[in-house]
């Protein structure tokens, strides 16, 4: 894992720097509320562009994804949406998972104050 200096996700509002952080592109500098955790979902490419998934993010860091049904790759609108997003590989997703677990900020594992908890996946 690449070491970079970024704002520590768990110290929201303190803006401390973390030393063992995920790669810089995992962190979203455009947080809306420095006191809360914002969830979002996007359709993105994974596995070297072989699959589109519905990925869930907490403050810009991916924490899980849902696979789409067969045939999703034939949906031109969905492909266009995914093409506008960054593609992710499994190493990046694993690094993000490790970071969220170490910081106790994985929204499916730890109780957090979420701005929009209705976005959490059901399963």
Residue pairs with C-beta under 8 A, 6 or more apart in sequence:
1 20
1 22
1 23
1 95
1 98
2 22
2 23
2 24
3 19
3 20
3 21
4 21
4 22
4 23
4 24
5 17
5 18
5 19
5 21
6 17
6 18
6 21
6 24
6 27
7 15
7 16
7 17
7 18
7 27
7 29
8 14
8 15
8 16
8 17
8 18
8 21
8 103
9 18
9 27
9 58
9 59
9 61
9 99
9 100
9 103
9 105
10 103
10 104
10 105
11 18
12 31
12 34
12 35
12 36
12 37
12 59
13 34
13 35
15 34
18 103
20 99
20 102
21 27
21 99
22 61
22 92
22 95
22 96
22 98
22 99
23 92
23 95
25 86
26 60
26 61
26 62
26 92
26 95
26 96
26 99
27 59
27 60
27 61
28 57
28 59
28 60
28 61
29 60
30 60
31 38
31 59
31 60
32 38
32 115
33 115
36 113
36 114
36 115
37 58
37 59
37 105
37 107
37 112
37 113
37 114
37 115
38 58
38 59
38 114
38 115
38 116
39 56
39 57
39 58
39 107
39 114
39 115
39 116
39 117
39 119
39 120
40 56
40 57
40 119
41 54
41 55
41 56
41 57
41 119
42 54
42 55
42 57
42 81
42 85
43 52
43 53
43 54
43 55
43 68
43 78
43 81
43 82
43 85
44 52
44 53
44 55
44 65
44 82
44 85
44 86
44 87
44 88
45 51
45 52
45 82
45 83
45 85
45 87
45 88
46 52
46 53
46 55
46 65
46 87
46 88
46 89
46 90
46 93
47 89
47 90
48 87
48 89
49 87
51 67
51 68
51 73
52 68
52 72
52 73
52 78
52 79
52 82
53 65
53 66
53 67
53 68
54 65
54 66
54 68
55 62
55 64
55 65
55 88
56 62
56 63
56 64
56 65
56 66
56 119
56 120
56 121
57 63
58 100
58 105
58 106
58 107
58 112
58 114
61 96
61 99
61 100
62 88
62 92
62 93
62 96
63 96
63 97
63 100
63 106
63 107
63 108
64 108
64 121
65 93
66 121
68 78
72 78
73 79
97 106
100 106
100 109
101 109
104 110
105 112
107 114
107 120
108 120
108 121
114 120
